[in-house]
Amino acid sequence: MGSSRHTIVLFQPYPNRSSRTYMEFDSVYQSMDGICGLFEKRLKDSNPTVRNLTYDVSELYEFIDALPDLSALIFDTDLQAYVPYDRSWIKLRVYQHLKKYASQGPRSG
């Protein structure tokens, strides 16, 4: 599957069903970055005095597993429809995303 497909991430950050929301991205890659960003924001909110936060994939997985609901809808141009993907698929893609990101080395900016 190409990574430049419109992606919608549906998630529920809190037990209350009214917290259900979504994020839209132009690619699968950007959507995985968005999911990591949700986790990083929660880490920063929990540790406001720590300047440089680090985490490993197991902590990210715990965050993903703790979300009451999480799925992705990815547009398939052949079908002309959105195809749903579950939490397990998202965890695999996030892992691949972080692995690729780590292999690029430190970024400046």
N, C-alpha and C positions, 0 to 999 in steps of 0.2 A: 504494500500500500504506500503510495506516495505521501510524503509528509507535508505537502503544500495544500492540504485539503481543509476547508472550513471545518472548525471543530467547536462544539458547544460542550462545556463541562457543566453538568448539573450536580449540585451538592447541597447538603444540609449541614451547616457547621455546628448546630446545637440540637438537642433533643426535640425542641419545640418545632412542629411541622411548619410553622409560619416563618422559620428561618431558611426555608428552601430558597435557593437562588441559582443563578447561572453566570458563567463567564463565556464570552465568545472570542475565538482566536482565528487567525488566518491559516494556521498550520497546526499539525499535531505537535511539532517541536515547541511552538509557542505555548500550547496548552499545557505541556509538561512543565515548562518554565513557570507558568501561572500556578500550577498546583504546588510546586516547590516554593513559590513566593507566598502562598497562603500559609504554609508551614513556617517559613522564615519570619513572616509577620507575627505569627503567634509566638514564636520563640522570642522575638524582640519585645513584644508586649509583656511576656512573662519575665524577661531579664533586662529591664530598661537601663541598668547601669553597665551592662557588658557591651563593650564597643565591637569586638570581633567575635561573633558567634560561630561556632563550628558544630557540625552534627554528622552522624553517619546514617547510612541508608536504613538501618534498623529503627532509628528514631523517626524517620520519615514514614516508614511503614506503620509504626504505631499510630502516628497521627492519621494516616489514611484509614487504618482499620477502625479508629475511634470515631470517624465521621459517621453520623447516623445514616447518611446516604451519599453515594458518589457514583457517577457514571459519566460516560462521554458519548456524544453523538458526532459521528464523522461523516461528512458528505462524500458519497460515492458517485463519481461522475458517470460511471457506467449504468448504475441503477437510477440515477437522478433522484436519490433519496438519502436520508441520514441513516447510518447503520449504528446500532447501540453497542457499546463496549462496557464491560463491568469493572469492578474494583480490582480484580486479579489482573486483568489486562493492563489497567492503568498502572499498577505497581510494577509490572514488567517493563512497561514503556518508561516510567520514571527512572527505574534503575538504569536502563540503557541510556537515557538522557543524561543522567549524572555521570555515568562512565565516560561518555563522549565529552562532556563538559570538562571533567577532570583531566582527560588526556590532552586538552587544549592548553593546559598550563594556566598560570595566574593571568588575570586580566587587569589592565590598568583603566582607570577612569572612574 
